[in-house]
Every structure is written in structure tokens, then in C-alpha cells.
Amino acid sequence: MASPFLAIDIGNTRLKWALYDAPRPGAALLAHGAEFLDHIERLGDGPWAALPAPASMLGCVVAGDAVRRRAEEQVTERFDCMPRWVVASAAEAGIVNGYDHPTRLGADRWVAMIGARHRMLAAGPARPMVVVLIGTAVTVEAVDANGRFLGGLILPGHGIMLRALESGTAGLHVPTGEVREFPTNTSDALTSGGTYAIAGAVERMVQHVRSHCGAEPACYMTGGAGWKMAPAMNGHFELVESLIMDGLLVIAQARG
């Protein structure tokens, strides 16, 4: 009996969605897409119009209640299933939450860690992890080998950094440049500076985890701009485009 499952990830800029043939890791991907938040109302009569109806839906949202409600309207108008949203908790699906106030941890960060741990355990024995989301903001999470979330960093994404420099300085309205070891023009200097600022924060967290856990962490990177950052990283980072969707599949299966 087919039981299609709709996964939704609402970030600060876009709503990403994926339809799978079942709510479990490794399920076949039937369809997927993304809409900018301004265009959520197009989903029901547009990309979702010809989809088979999902039996269940689970999502994570960081964009706020108003955006979540607009997405819920599209789901309920087009499909006969109850929208469900992940909220970080004390523990779920193999991850224990070390945040001072567990429910205040961003849902996308929580779900990505769950997806990463499942991926890591499927590949071999348990190891510490560093999980990086490269989006409008950048987050860098540390998880020990037992699945305990130790803590994480939040820093501005590349675009926010450049806009801050443009608004705070005179004469820096320049096109995006290339990442270079020794930039010799302002465009390259800005692009390289933002990229290496993020890379430096990530590498510092890798050092912290290596020292704290006494083991080399498995490192995962995801998010819309992850492919831009990956070449600038020292050490091996596995670039996983669907890490949040993977986490939603793990949680959906665990919840039953």
C-alpha cells in the first residue's frame, strides 16, 4: 500500500519540498522543488497540482508563524493531510539536545543533526560530527559520538556579510568576485573575506570537537550555498544537498 510522504523545509529565503513514496530513510523521491517565500501561494495550483496526495506531511520552519500558516493553507487546500512541524525537544531520533533551552534550538539545525547522525551510522561506527548549514545564516553544530549536541555557532551568511560591508563603508558597491588566496582587487577581497570567515569558524569548531572528543569528527555540509563553500574548506566535508529532508524522513519513521 503506497503511503506518499511530503517533506517541507522553510528557510529564511525559500520553501523547499520533496515528495517521497514512504515516510522512511531511503524512500524513493517522487518529486521535489523550491519556491521563494513570496511565491508560496503558487504551490497548490502550480507544482503540487499534479502530485499524488501524500498520506502524511512533516516539515521544519525557521521563517516565522506567518510564513508557516501560508504554507499550511497550501497543504490543507491541496491535500487531505494534517500539517505537522518539528520543534526541537530534549531528545529525538538518536540526538540528545544540549541547548540551555532545548525548544529554542532552530528546527532546521535539529533536523539536520538527526539526518547527519543517521547518515553517519549507516556508513560505519559512531563518531563525533560537525554539521554545517550554509544558508542566509550559517550554523555550525558539534555532536559527540553518543549523539549529544554539544553546542553550535551562528554567523552571518555570505550575502549578509557583503550587505553589511556595503551599508557600513563608502565605495564598496562592487560585483561579486572570486575566492583567491591572495586577492588583488576589491571584488575578490570581499568574496574571499566572507568565504574564509565562514571557513575559519567551521575549522575552529572542528578543532574544538577533535580536542573535546578525542576523535576525528565526521563533517557534513548542507544548504543552498554549500557547494560554493565546500572547495574553500580544509579537511574532508561531505556535501549533502538533502540533509534536512533526510532528517525529516528519519523523524517521520521514528514517530511512526
C-alpha positions as MATLAB code, in Angstrom:
seq = 'MASPFLAIDIGNTRLKWALYDAPRPGAALLAHGAEFLDHIERLGDGPWAALPAPASMLGCVVAGDAVRRRAEEQVTERFDCMPRWVVASAAEAGIVNGYDHPTRLGADRWVAMIGARHRMLAAGPARPMVVVLIGTAVTVEAVDANGRFLGGLILPGHGIMLRALESGTAGLHVPTGEVREFPTNTSDALTSGGTYAIAGAVERMVQHVRSHCGAEPACYMTGGAGWKMAPAMNGHFELVESLIMDGLLVIAQARG';
ca = [
       0.000    0.000    0.000;
       1.623    3.272   -1.122;
       1.948    5.919    1.552;
       3.451    9.046   -0.035;
       5.139   11.466    2.345;
       5.596   15.226    1.877;
       8.651   16.854    3.498;
       8.880   20.657    3.714;
      11.826   22.830    4.751;
      11.013   26.534    5.104;
      14.169   28.592    5.412;
      14.684   32.345    5.541;
      14.551   32.710    1.763;
      12.862   29.687    0.175;
      10.431   26.852    0.835;
      11.910   23.536   -0.276;
       9.668   20.488   -0.637;
      10.068   16.832   -1.565;
       7.533   14.036   -2.067;
       8.692   10.501   -1.235;
       6.994    7.159   -1.715;
       7.114    6.430    2.030;
       7.992    8.161    5.342;
      11.333    6.405    5.907;
      15.028    6.917    5.168;
      15.977    5.740    1.715;
      12.462    6.233    0.324;
      12.221    6.906   -3.401;
      11.991   10.585   -4.345;
       8.872   11.152   -6.465;
       9.077   14.922   -6.974;
      10.739   17.982   -5.457;
      11.042   21.710   -5.880;
      11.514   25.094   -4.250;
       9.676   28.408   -4.128;
      10.769   31.779   -2.826;
       8.745   32.714    0.239;
       6.954   35.481   -1.694;
       5.519   32.828   -4.024;
       4.244   30.164   -1.600;
       0.667   30.711   -2.839;
       1.671   29.287   -6.233;
       2.289   25.808   -4.845;
      -1.250   24.377   -4.687;
      -2.261   25.242   -8.246;
       1.275   25.002   -9.626;
       3.947   22.413   -8.761;
       1.630   20.476   -6.429;
      -1.348   20.339   -8.783;
      -0.429   17.017  -10.397;
       1.156   15.318   -7.379;
      -0.288   12.175   -5.831;
      -1.807   13.059   -2.471;
       0.567   12.461    0.447;
      -0.715   10.362    3.339;
       1.362   12.413    5.778;
       3.452   15.586    5.925;
       6.250   16.784    8.197;
       8.242   19.978    7.958;
      10.589   22.362    9.697;
      10.270   26.115    9.562;
      12.533   28.969   10.670;
      10.811   31.792    8.770;
       8.134   32.539   11.398;
       4.483   31.820   12.094;
       3.010   33.895    9.268;
       5.006   32.034    6.622;
       4.187   28.702    8.272;
       0.459   29.485    8.146;
       0.682   30.351    4.440;
       2.348   27.002    3.790;
      -0.258   25.171    5.888;
      -3.021   26.733    3.797;
      -1.454   25.376    0.622;
      -1.117   21.902    2.144;
      -4.657   21.713    3.503;
      -6.281   23.216    0.399;
      -4.496   20.837   -1.968;
      -4.114   17.669    0.136;
      -6.120   15.862    2.771;
      -3.366   15.603    5.379;
      -2.572   17.395    8.603;
       0.489   19.671    8.523;
       2.971   18.676   11.236;
       6.072   20.657   12.151;
       9.202   19.628   14.010;
      10.073   21.523   17.180;
      13.397   20.744   18.837;
      12.959   18.707   22.012;
      15.156   17.205   24.730;
      15.891   14.149   22.568;
      14.670   12.585   19.335;
      15.792   10.009   16.779;
      19.258    9.486   18.263;
      20.181   13.094   19.115;
      20.179   14.457   22.691;
      19.740   18.219   22.891;
      22.386   20.044   24.934;
      20.906   23.516   24.378;
      20.169   25.529   27.546;
      16.527   25.788   26.398;
      16.033   22.804   24.042;
      12.872   24.072   22.336;
      14.615   27.320   21.332;
      17.041   25.499   19.063;
      16.205   26.153   15.408;
      14.214   23.307   13.890;
      16.416   23.221   10.793;
      19.537   22.756   12.930;
      17.865   19.972   14.941;
      16.612   18.132   11.864;
      19.953   18.431   10.051;
      21.802   16.886   13.011;
      19.332   13.989   13.084;
      19.782   13.435    9.354;
      23.564   13.615    9.654;
      23.741   11.104   12.518;
      21.594    8.615   10.622;
      23.829    9.045    7.578;
      26.988    8.623    9.663;
      25.750    5.451   11.393;
      24.691    3.965    8.052;
      28.275    4.382    6.824;
      30.155    2.957    9.817;
      30.732    3.164   13.576;
      29.628    6.132   15.684;
      31.874    9.209   15.541;
      31.598   12.820   16.636;
      30.166   15.137   13.997;
      30.349   18.702   12.783;
      27.227   19.672   10.821;
      27.242   22.909    8.807;
      24.215   24.624    7.237;
      25.146   27.262    4.670;
      22.112   29.442    4.044;
      21.036   33.026    4.678;
      22.698   32.414    8.031;
      25.398   29.833    8.698;
      25.208   27.365   11.590;
      27.956   25.035   12.759;
      26.892   22.222   15.104;
      29.016   19.933   17.291;
      27.739   16.463   18.207;
      29.654   13.834   20.178;
      29.881   10.144   19.291;
      26.925    9.325   21.569;
      24.657   11.739   19.711;
      24.734   14.536   22.266;
      24.514   18.003   20.721;
      27.320   19.883   22.453;
      26.543   23.341   21.074;
      26.841   25.349   17.892;
      27.767   28.601   16.207;
      25.562   31.021   14.286;
      27.139   33.548   11.945;
      26.011   35.686    9.018;
      25.860   34.087    5.625;
      27.917   35.421    2.748;
      25.204   37.736    1.434;
      24.562   39.308    4.841;
      28.277   39.943    5.315;
      28.573   41.700    1.956;
      25.447   43.801    2.539;
      26.761   44.826    5.971;
      30.041   45.967    4.431;
      28.261   47.851    1.673;
      25.996   49.671    4.125;
      28.787   50.445    6.592;
      31.520   51.614    4.263;
      31.877   54.016    1.355;
      32.616   52.818   -2.136;
      32.251   49.042   -1.681;
      29.346   48.556   -4.083;
      31.221   46.130   -6.301;
      30.311   42.918   -8.139;
      30.887   39.538   -6.532;
      34.401   38.321   -7.165;
      36.300   35.045   -6.941;
      37.752   33.267   -3.926;
      41.532   33.638   -4.085;
      44.366   33.025   -1.650;
      45.794   36.493   -2.263;
      43.063   38.785   -3.607;
      44.348   41.759   -5.605;
      41.078   43.576   -6.287;
      38.196   44.655   -4.065;
      35.628   42.238   -5.513;
      37.872   39.248   -4.902;
      38.839   40.630   -1.481;
      35.185   40.831   -0.378;
      34.229   37.400   -1.686;
      37.364   35.768   -0.283;
      36.952   37.509    3.073;
      33.396   36.273    3.544;
      34.244   32.764    2.423;
      37.291   32.434    4.658;
      35.429   33.946    7.625;
      32.907   31.106    7.393;
      35.619   28.531    6.715;
      37.593   29.746    9.733;
      34.604   29.406   12.071;
      33.924   25.908   10.789;
      37.545   24.843   11.119;
      37.676   26.212   14.682;
      34.650   24.075   15.592;
      36.305   21.015   14.035;
      39.315   21.689   16.285;
      37.062   22.033   19.357;
      35.314   18.717   18.627;
      38.566   16.918   17.864;
      40.028   18.126   21.173;
      36.889   17.569   23.289;
      36.001   14.142   21.915;
      39.496   12.816   21.222;
      38.468   11.661   17.773;
      38.267   12.982   14.245;
      34.700   14.170   13.536;
      32.641   13.234   10.521;
      31.918   16.547    8.785;
      28.763   17.296    6.802;
      27.750   20.426    4.910;
      24.331   21.289    3.509;
      22.303   24.311    2.443;
      21.719   26.329   -0.701;
      25.222   27.785   -0.836;
      27.079   24.724    0.447;
      28.549   23.946   -2.965;
      30.182   27.400   -3.004;
      31.824   26.865    0.388;
      32.979   23.270    0.030;
      36.066   23.997   -2.155;
      37.378   26.502    0.425;
      37.312   24.051    3.332;
      40.350   22.367    4.839;
      39.760   18.679    5.508;
      37.014   16.471    4.151;
      33.434   17.704    4.239;
      30.694   15.550    2.756;
      28.338   17.832    0.856;
      24.776   16.529    1.311;
      22.163   18.518   -0.574;
      19.181   16.849    1.121;
      20.353   16.655    4.740;
      17.254   18.344    6.200;
      14.940   16.206    4.056;
      16.907   13.143    5.207;
      16.352   14.207    8.804;
      12.613   14.666    8.255;
      12.424   11.109    6.869;
      14.249    9.766    9.939;
      11.937   11.629   12.326;
       8.819   10.573   10.414;
       9.831    6.923   10.669;
      10.755    7.233   14.362;
       7.395    8.825   15.176;
       5.550    6.140   13.217;
];
